[in-house]
Amino acid sequence: MIRAKHLASGEAFEWEGQTSGVWVDVQDVTPPELARLQAAFPLNELALEDVLEHGHWSRAEQYPEHAFITVRSFSHPDKEDEDTERISIFGFADAALTFSTKGTMALHNVWGMVGRENVNLPAEVTYELLDHTADTFFTLAEALERRTDALEEQVFKNRRDNPVPDIFEVKHLLSQGRRLASDAREAAALLGRHATATPADLVRYRDAQDSFTRAASHLDGLRDFLTSLLDLHLNLQNQRMNEVMRTLTAVSVIFLPLTFLAGVWGMNFKAMPELEWPLGYVMAWGSFLLIGGLLALYFKRRGWW
């Protein structure tokens, strides 16, 4: 599918080979459509290879024919989905050309801005696409931050549920998001260094680079916090285990002298005066209760139980 807009007015029209003052957007390009585009625009072959390669990483280059940048981001960052999308941008002197599979969140947002909000030049289209792509990483960070807060509450309040699988799942998403944001940052930096653009355009590209940098830093901070939360959970588990072992040890110590007395009185010697006493059984139970109670009271006062 090929669609086009006039950069000056923002009016959409059917593309018939126009190459001046237009933004041409291509989705799910077919071989005939690609042939039409190559006939109208001087597209560098290396850039086209990157566009047509499935799953290509983010990169940028200034070719003799045009500037080129391709960036990857998340398709549904608010849903914490691992699915990614990619947009490739060809920047000409008086035209912008974009390739994607089914469009991206940034593309849908910027498409309606053309012709207004100071989006009238190819470099401005490129900047807005990069800036809105960076916004998707902030959206992902906000969604994962809310989930991280819930995990923190679970660690402290709910002792039975195991948060470790959820923590590792969030860390996986954070690592993937951080890698994509870092790749996009490097691509924006290369475009800002090598693009033949006006000083105002270079400032825009550096601003887009800064947005990707801040997004990657935010994701890094969340990942470090999750690592600390995992360590805290393990420490709490160890503490709870120590409390259980301390209680079991106290109970064992209480029963140790009782077991000793029971063993002594259970020996089969005839010369044991306690066995002949009418109140011997009562004395044995009294001894058990007295010794056990005193030990339990002692442990309680020392905070061992």
DRENLOMI-32821 format. One record per residue (C-alpha): residue in three letters; residue number from 1; x, y, z negated. Coordinates in steps of 0.001 Angstrom, whole numbers. Last residue first. Layout:
<recs>
+------+-----+---------+---------+---------+
: code : pos :       u :       v :       w :
+------+-----+---------+---------+---------+
:  ALA : NUM :       X :       Y :       Z :
...
+------+-----+---------+---------+---------+
</recs>
This chain:
<recs>
+------+-----+---------+---------+---------+
: code : pos :       u :       v :       w :
+------+-----+---------+---------+---------+
:  TRP : 305 :   10792 :  -17923 :  -70239 :
:  TRP : 304 :   14330 :  -16687 :  -70686 :
:  GLY : 303 :   13236 :  -13316 :  -71999 :
:  ARG : 302 :   15183 :  -13676 :  -75222 :
:  ARG : 301 :   11971 :  -13479 :  -77238 :
:  LYS : 300 :   10328 :  -16153 :  -75117 :
:  PHE : 299 :   13304 :  -18484 :  -75346 :
:  TYR : 298 :   13249 :  -18250 :  -79161 :
:  LEU : 297 :    9499 :  -18812 :  -79316 :
:  ALA : 296 :    9783 :  -21888 :  -77080 :
:  LEU : 295 :   12636 :  -23253 :  -79188 :
:  LEU : 294 :   10678 :  -22727 :  -82414 :
:  GLY : 293 :    7557 :  -24325 :  -80943 :
:  GLY : 292 :    9415 :  -27386 :  -79653 :
:  ILE : 291 :   11179 :  -27922 :  -82974 :
:  LEU : 290 :    7987 :  -27537 :  -85010 :
:  LEU : 289 :    5771 :  -29534 :  -82662 :
:  PHE : 288 :    8159 :  -32462 :  -82400 :
:  SER : 287 :    8914 :  -32478 :  -86114 :
:  GLY : 286 :    5218 :  -32433 :  -86938 :
:  TRP : 285 :    4633 :  -35275 :  -84544 :
:  ALA : 284 :    7331 :  -37354 :  -86214 :
:  MET : 283 :    6097 :  -36459 :  -89710 :
:  VAL : 282 :    2554 :  -37522 :  -88787 :
:  TYR : 281 :    3866 :  -40869 :  -87547 :
:  GLY : 280 :    5946 :  -41318 :  -90690 :
:  LEU : 279 :    3044 :  -40522 :  -93013 :
:  PRO : 278 :    2614 :  -44082 :  -94375 :
:  TRP : 277 :    6430 :  -44435 :  -94539 :
:  GLU : 276 :    7766 :  -47821 :  -93483 :
:  LEU : 275 :    9213 :  -46737 :  -90127 :
:  GLU : 274 :   10854 :  -43707 :  -91725 :
:  PRO : 273 :   12931 :  -45968 :  -93982 :
:  MET : 272 :   14920 :  -47412 :  -91048 :
:  ALA : 271 :   16715 :  -50531 :  -92252 :
:  LYS : 270 :   14976 :  -52944 :  -89819 :
:  PHE : 269 :   16647 :  -51512 :  -86693 :
:  ASN : 268 :   14600 :  -51589 :  -83489 :
:  MET : 267 :   15380 :  -48124 :  -82125 :
:  GLY : 266 :   12344 :  -45973 :  -81175 :
:  TRP : 265 :   12895 :  -43561 :  -83994 :
:  VAL : 264 :   16245 :  -42527 :  -82525 :
:  GLY : 263 :   14893 :  -42302 :  -78972 :
:  ALA : 262 :   11910 :  -40209 :  -80010 :
:  LEU : 261 :   14257 :  -37926 :  -81891 :
:  PHE : 260 :   16488 :  -37477 :  -78833 :
:  THR : 259 :   13538 :  -36946 :  -76521 :
:  LEU : 258 :   12262 :  -34241 :  -78825 :
:  PRO : 257 :   15732 :  -32686 :  -78913 :
:  LEU : 256 :   15740 :  -32502 :  -75044 :
:  PHE : 255 :   12091 :  -31511 :  -74624 :
:  ILE : 254 :   12676 :  -27843 :  -75333 :
:  VAL : 253 :   15845 :  -27798 :  -73204 :
:  SER : 252 :   13925 :  -29250 :  -70246 :
:  VAL : 251 :   11166 :  -26647 :  -70594 :
:  ALA : 250 :   13777 :  -23872 :  -70656 :
:  THR : 249 :   15500 :  -25341 :  -67582 :
:  LEU : 248 :   12196 :  -25520 :  -65709 :
:  THR : 247 :   11507 :  -21877 :  -66504 :
:  ARG : 246 :   15011 :  -20815 :  -65432 :
:  MET : 245 :   14688 :  -22842 :  -62218 :
:  VAL : 244 :   11403 :  -21111 :  -61391 :
:  GLU : 243 :   12871 :  -17677 :  -62083 :
:  ASN : 242 :   15935 :  -18530 :  -59988 :
:  MET : 241 :   13669 :  -19573 :  -57114 :
:  ARG : 240 :   11823 :  -16269 :  -57375 :
:  GLN : 239 :   15131 :  -14404 :  -57253 :
:  ASN : 238 :   16294 :  -16437 :  -54281 :
:  GLN : 237 :   13057 :  -15659 :  -52448 :
:  LEU : 236 :   13444 :  -11989 :  -53325 :
:  ASN : 235 :   16973 :  -12037 :  -51949 :
:  LEU : 234 :   15762 :  -13698 :  -48751 :
:  HIS : 233 :   13036 :  -11075 :  -48349 :
:  LEU : 232 :   15517 :   -8267 :  -48986 :
:  ASP : 231 :   17886 :   -9653 :  -46369 :
:  LEU : 230 :   15000 :   -9800 :  -43872 :
:  LEU : 229 :   14003 :   -6239 :  -44741 :
:  SER : 228 :   17598 :   -5055 :  -44247 :
:  THR : 227 :   17656 :   -6664 :  -40794 :
:  LEU : 226 :   14253 :   -5142 :  -40083 :
:  PHE : 225 :   15590 :   -1700 :  -41022 :
:  ASP : 224 :   18550 :   -2161 :  -38691 :
:  ARG : 223 :   16168 :   -3046 :  -35850 :
:  LEU : 222 :   13987 :     -37 :  -36613 :
:  GLY : 221 :   17005 :    2268 :  -36510 :
:  ASP : 220 :   18157 :     787 :  -33223 :
:  LEU : 219 :   14695 :    1341 :  -31718 :
:  HIS : 218 :   14824 :    4992 :  -32743 :
:  SER : 217 :   18357 :    5322 :  -31350 :
:  ALA : 216 :   17254 :    3804 :  -28028 :
:  ALA : 215 :   14347 :    6258 :  -27826 :
:  ARG : 214 :   16626 :    9186 :  -28703 :
:  THR : 213 :   19058 :    8188 :  -25939 :
:  PHE : 212 :   16249 :    7711 :  -23400 :
:  SER : 211 :   14980 :   11208 :  -24167 :
:  ASP : 210 :   18515 :   12622 :  -23963 :
:  GLN : 209 :   18945 :   11132 :  -20489 :
:  ALA : 208 :   15666 :   12752 :  -19415 :
:  ASP : 207 :   16969 :   16097 :  -20709 :
:  ARG : 206 :   20214 :   15532 :  -18843 :
:  TYR : 205 :   18188 :   14959 :  -15678 :
:  ARG : 204 :   16240 :   18183 :  -16254 :
:  VAL : 203 :   19439 :   20169 :  -16794 :
:  LEU : 202 :   20792 :   18724 :  -13545 :
:  ASP : 201 :   17650 :   19919 :  -11778 :
:  ALA : 200 :   18135 :   23473 :  -13084 :
:  PRO : 199 :   21778 :   23411 :  -11953 :
:  THR : 198 :   20596 :   22526 :   -8431 :
:  ALA : 197 :   21027 :   19015 :   -7109 :
:  THR : 196 :   23655 :   16905 :   -5403 :
:  ALA : 195 :   23306 :   13972 :   -7804 :
:  HIS : 194 :   26544 :   12610 :   -9246 :
:  ARG : 193 :   26594 :   13463 :  -12929 :
:  GLY : 192 :   22854 :   13749 :  -13590 :
:  LEU : 191 :   22101 :   10572 :  -11641 :
:  LEU : 190 :   24810 :    8709 :  -13539 :
:  ALA : 189 :   23371 :    9914 :  -16865 :
:  ALA : 188 :   19848 :    8879 :  -15841 :
:  ALA : 187 :   21144 :    5384 :  -14998 :
:  GLU : 186 :   23019 :    5154 :  -18294 :
:  ARG : 185 :   19885 :    6180 :  -20189 :
:  ALA : 184 :   17782 :    3645 :  -18261 :
:  ASP : 183 :   20219 :     877 :  -19243 :
:  SER : 182 :   20113 :    2031 :  -22875 :
:  ALA : 181 :   16300 :    2098 :  -22876 :
:  LEU : 180 :   16138 :   -1408 :  -21385 :
:  ARG : 179 :   18623 :   -2774 :  -23943 :
:  ARG : 178 :   16854 :   -1083 :  -26858 :
:  GLY : 177 :   13503 :   -2415 :  -25721 :
:  GLN : 176 :   14843 :   -5971 :  -25472 :
:  SER : 175 :   16482 :   -5729 :  -28884 :
:  LEU : 174 :   13338 :   -4230 :  -30400 :
:  LEU : 173 :   11151 :   -6955 :  -28902 :
:  HIS : 172 :   13451 :   -9651 :  -30311 :
:  LYS : 171 :   13566 :   -7918 :  -33682 :
:  VAL : 170 :    9751 :   -7915 :  -33737 :
:  GLU : 169 :    9675 :  -11663 :  -33116 :
:  PHE : 168 :   12423 :  -12239 :  -35697 :
:  ILE : 167 :   10420 :  -10381 :  -38329 :
:  ASP : 166 :    7237 :  -12237 :  -37419 :
:  PRO : 165 :    8969 :  -15614 :  -37821 :
:  VAL : 164 :   10493 :  -14497 :  -41189 :
:  PRO : 163 :    7256 :  -13200 :  -42727 :
:  ASN : 162 :    6458 :  -16418 :  -44656 :
:  ASP : 161 :    3135 :  -16043 :  -46442 :
:  ARG : 160 :    3070 :  -17026 :  -50119 :
:  ARG : 159 :    4549 :  -13962 :  -51773 :
:  ASN : 158 :    2090 :  -11423 :  -50459 :
:  LYS : 157 :    2797 :   -8051 :  -52028 :
:  PHE : 156 :    6455 :   -7159 :  -51456 :
:  VAL : 155 :    7244 :   -9005 :  -48228 :
:  GLN : 154 :    3753 :   -8404 :  -46816 :
:  GLU : 153 :    4045 :   -4657 :  -47383 :
:  GLU : 152 :    7327 :   -4627 :  -45474 :
:  LEU : 151 :    5751 :   -6672 :  -42690 :
:  ALA : 150 :    2893 :   -4167 :  -42401 :
:  ASP : 149 :    5398 :   -1309 :  -42210 :
:  THR : 148 :    7254 :   -3194 :  -39477 :
:  ARG : 147 :    4030 :   -3581 :  -37494 :
:  ARG : 146 :    3442 :     157 :  -37665 :
:  GLU : 145 :    7043 :     747 :  -36587 :
:  LEU : 144 :    6590 :   -1743 :  -33742 :
:  ALA : 143 :    3713 :     305 :  -32329 :
:  GLU : 142 :    5611 :    3578 :  -32778 :
:  ALA : 141 :    8741 :    2150 :  -31137 :
:  LEU : 140 :    6720 :     829 :  -28175 :
:  THR : 139 :    5157 :    4248 :  -27646 :
:  PHE : 138 :    8611 :    5842 :  -27895 :
:  PHE : 137 :    9813 :    3398 :  -25244 :
:  THR : 136 :    6859 :    4314 :  -23014 :
:  ASP : 135 :    7758 :    7991 :  -23410 :
:  ALA : 134 :   11104 :    7334 :  -21698 :
:  THR : 133 :    9156 :    6343 :  -18577 :
:  HIS : 132 :    7267 :    9626 :  -18841 :
:  ASP : 131 :   10590 :   11519 :  -18817 :
:  LEU : 130 :   11965 :    9487 :  -15902 :
:  LEU : 129 :    8845 :   10027 :  -13791 :
:  GLU : 128 :    8761 :   13711 :  -14742 :
:  TYR : 127 :   12412 :   14154 :  -13749 :
:  THR : 126 :   12007 :   12430 :  -10388 :
:  VAL : 125 :    8898 :   14476 :   -9561 :
:  GLU : 124 :   10777 :   17663 :  -10517 :
:  ALA : 123 :   13675 :   16643 :   -8256 :
:  PRO : 122 :   11245 :   16114 :   -5371 :
:  LEU : 121 :    9719 :   19591 :   -5862 :
:  ASN : 120 :    6245 :   20808 :   -6811 :
:  VAL : 119 :    5714 :   19556 :  -10356 :
:  ASN : 118 :    5505 :   22869 :  -12223 :
:  GLU : 117 :    2321 :   21875 :  -14117 :
:  ARG : 116 :     405 :   21751 :  -10817 :
:  GLY : 115 :     834 :   20366 :   -7302 :
:  VAL : 114 :    1730 :   16921 :   -8586 :
:  MET : 113 :     485 :   16271 :  -12127 :
:  GLY : 112 :   -2012 :   13546 :  -11202 :
:  TRP : 111 :     702 :   11264 :   -9869 :
:  VAL : 110 :    2781 :   11879 :  -13003 :
:  ASN : 109 :     559 :    9849 :  -15333 :
:  HIS : 108 :     -24 :    6931 :  -12950 :
:  LEU : 107 :    3689 :    6768 :  -12140 :
:  ALA : 106 :    4703 :    6795 :  -15803 :
:  MET : 105 :    2383 :    3897 :  -16585 :
:  THR : 104 :    3783 :    1974 :  -13635 :
:  GLY : 103 :    2534 :    1058 :  -10169 :
:  LYS : 102 :    1715 :   -2427 :   -9004 :
:  THR : 101 :    5070 :   -3516 :   -7627 :
:  SER : 100 :    6958 :    -247 :   -7446 :
:  PHE :  99 :    8644 :    1967 :   -4862 :
:  THR :  98 :    8869 :    5752 :   -4883 :
:  LEU :  97 :    9766 :    8250 :   -2152 :
:  ALA :  96 :   10285 :   11945 :   -2825 :
:  ALA :  95 :   10572 :   14595 :    -163 :
:  ASP :  94 :   12265 :   17907 :     641 :
:  ALA :  93 :   15970 :   17308 :      14 :
:  PHE :  92 :   15517 :   13581 :    -513 :
:  GLY :  91 :   15208 :   11676 :   -3804 :
:  PHE :  90 :   14490 :    7954 :   -3560 :
:  ILE :  89 :   12898 :    6641 :   -6762 :
:  SER :  88 :   12580 :    3014 :   -7854 :
:  ILE :  87 :   10015 :    2016 :  -10485 :
:  ARG :  86 :   10141 :   -1135 :  -12567 :
:  GLU :  85 :    7727 :   -2971 :  -14827 :
:  THR :  84 :    8214 :   -5156 :  -17870 :
:  ASP :  83 :    6104 :   -7740 :  -19684 :
:  GLU :  82 :    7270 :   -8308 :  -23275 :
:  ASP :  81 :    3992 :   -7024 :  -24738 :
:  GLU :  80 :    3890 :   -5010 :  -27949 :
:  LYS :  79 :     343 :   -3878 :  -27088 :
:  ASP :  78 :    1240 :    -171 :  -27099 :
:  PRO :  77 :    4228 :    -896 :  -24855 :
:  HIS :  76 :    2059 :   -2395 :  -22087 :
:  SER :  75 :    4170 :   -2528 :  -18899 :
:  PHE :  74 :    7504 :   -2062 :  -20639 :
:  SER :  73 :   10318 :    -206 :  -18872 :
:  ARG :  72 :   12768 :    -676 :  -16007 :
:  VAL :  71 :   14525 :    2071 :  -14095 :
:  THR :  70 :   15627 :    2558 :  -10482 :
:  ILE :  69 :   17528 :    5618 :   -9286 :
:  PHE :  68 :   18526 :    6853 :   -5848 :
:  ALA :  67 :   19786 :   10141 :   -4450 :
:  HIS :  66 :   19683 :   10481 :    -681 :
:  GLU :  65 :   21428 :    9865 :    2644 :
:  PRO :  64 :   25052 :   10121 :    1535 :
:  TYR :  63 :   24214 :    7926 :   -1464 :
:  GLN :  62 :   24111 :    9199 :   -5042 :
:  GLU :  61 :   23607 :    6183 :   -7263 :
:  ALA :  60 :   21451 :    5083 :  -10170 :
:  ARG :  59 :   20889 :    1867 :  -12133 :
:  SER :  58 :   18277 :      12 :  -14155 :
:  TRP :  57 :   18342 :   -3774 :  -13782 :
:  HIS :  56 :   16887 :   -5712 :  -10855 :
:  GLY :  55 :   14056 :   -8083 :  -11803 :
:  HIS :  54 :   13067 :   -8965 :   -8234 :
:  GLU :  53 :   15427 :   -7670 :   -5571 :
:  LEU :  52 :   13520 :   -5570 :   -3025 :
:  VAL :  51 :   14416 :   -2234 :   -4573 :
:  ASP :  50 :   18059 :   -3142 :   -5159 :
:  GLU :  49 :   18424 :   -4331 :   -1560 :
:  LEU :  48 :   16808 :   -1102 :    -387 :
:  ALA :  47 :   19416 :     920 :   -2273 :
:  LEU :  46 :   22208 :   -1030 :    -605 :
:  GLU :  45 :   20614 :    -479 :    2809 :
:  ASN :  44 :   20416 :    3305 :    2426 :
:  LEU :  43 :   17053 :    4645 :    3512 :
:  PRO :  42 :   17073 :    7303 :    6248 :
:  PHE :  41 :   13308 :    8009 :    6119 :
:  ALA :  40 :   10719 :    7794 :    8928 :
:  ALA :  39 :   11732 :    4608 :   10755 :
:  GLN :  38 :   12728 :    2969 :    7500 :
:  LEU :  37 :    9298 :    3781 :    6075 :
:  ARG :  36 :    7485 :    2283 :    9032 :
:  ALA :  35 :    9628 :    -881 :    8827 :
:  LEU :  34 :    8867 :   -1168 :    5110 :
:  GLU :  33 :    5155 :    -953 :    5842 :
:  PRO :  32 :    5444 :   -3730 :    8424 :
:  PRO :  31 :    7462 :   -5883 :    5956 :
:  THR :  30 :    4943 :   -5386 :    3115 :
:  VAL :  29 :    5439 :   -3106 :     121 :
:  ASP :  28 :    3663 :   -4066 :   -3072 :
:  GLN :  27 :    3291 :    -388 :   -4007 :
:  VAL :  26 :    4673 :    2562 :   -2055 :
:  ASP :  25 :    4366 :    6198 :   -3144 :
:  VAL :  24 :    5187 :    8987 :    -684 :
:  TRP :  23 :    5679 :   12420 :   -2223 :
:  VAL :  22 :    5563 :   15102 :     405 :
:  GLY :  21 :    7098 :   18452 :    1351 :
:  SER :  20 :    8733 :   17057 :    4473 :
:  THR :  19 :    8857 :   13429 :    5623 :
:  GLN :  18 :    5442 :   12846 :    7211 :
:  GLY :  17 :    5185 :    9415 :    8874 :
:  GLU :  16 :    1440 :    8955 :    8973 :
:  TRP :  15 :     597 :    8982 :    5282 :
:  GLU :  14 :   -3076 :    9262 :    4539 :
:  PHE :  13 :   -3673 :   12259 :    2321 :
:  ALA :  12 :   -3641 :   13316 :   -1331 :
:  GLU :  11 :   -3618 :   17045 :   -2125 :
:  GLY :  10 :   -1164 :   18053 :   -4838 :
:  SER :   9 :    -897 :   21518 :   -3265 :
:  ALA :   8 :    2859 :   22038 :   -2999 :
:  LEU :   7 :    4038 :   18454 :   -3274 :
:  HIS :   6 :    1584 :   17176 :    -691 :
:  LYS :   5 :     571 :   13691 :   -1682 :
:  ALA :   4 :    1034 :   10236 :    -173 :
:  ARG :   3 :    -208 :    6671 :    -383 :
:  ILE :   2 :    1290 :    3453 :     955 :
:  MET :   1 :       0 :       0 :       0 :
+------+-----+---------+---------+---------+
</recs>
